[in-house]
Amino acid sequence: MKKILILCAGILAAGAAYFIWSYSQPEHYGKAFSGVPMMSIAELAQKPIESAVHVEGKIVRQCPMTGCWFYLDDGKGHQVRVEFGKILPKLPQKVGRTAIVEGQMATLGDESLLLGSAVEFQ
C-alpha cells in the first residue's frame, strides 16, 4: 500500500511539473521571426510607418469569436491593433498576456494597424 501511495505521489508530482513547464513555455504561431527591428508601440502611435516591424505589449482586447485580432498596449496608454485574419484566422484567447508580434504596418482609413505574420504569447 505504501508503494502505491509513493507511486501515485510521484505521478502527481510529475504531472504538475509538466503542467507548470508547458504553461510557462511561449506559444508561437505563424512564420518564424525574421529579425526586423523592434519598435515601441509609442513610436508607432506617434509616427506610423508602412514597413515591417517587431513589437511587444500586453493584450488588452481580443476578437471574442476567433481571436484573429487584438490590441496591444505598452502600459503607457499607447495601443496598436494587430490583425491576423488572413494568415491565422483562429488564435487562442490570451487577454492579459504579453505578446511579441512581427508584421507589416498598414493604414486602414484613419487607423494604423499591424498585419501580423508571427506572434509569440509569453
Sequence and secondary structure as in RCSB ss.txt:
>XXXX:A:sequence
MKKILILCAGILAAGAAYFIWSYSQPEHYGKAFSGVPMMSIAELAQKPIESAVHVEGKIVRQCPMTGCWFYLDDG
KGHQVRVEFGKILPKLPQKVGRTAIVEGQMATLGDESLLLGSAVEFQ
>XXXX:A:secstr
 HHHHHHHHHHHHHHHHHHHHHHHS EEEES      B  HHHHHHS  SSEEEEEEEEEEE TTT  EEEEE S
SS EEEEE TTT S     TTSEEEEEEEEEEETTEEEEEEEEEEE 
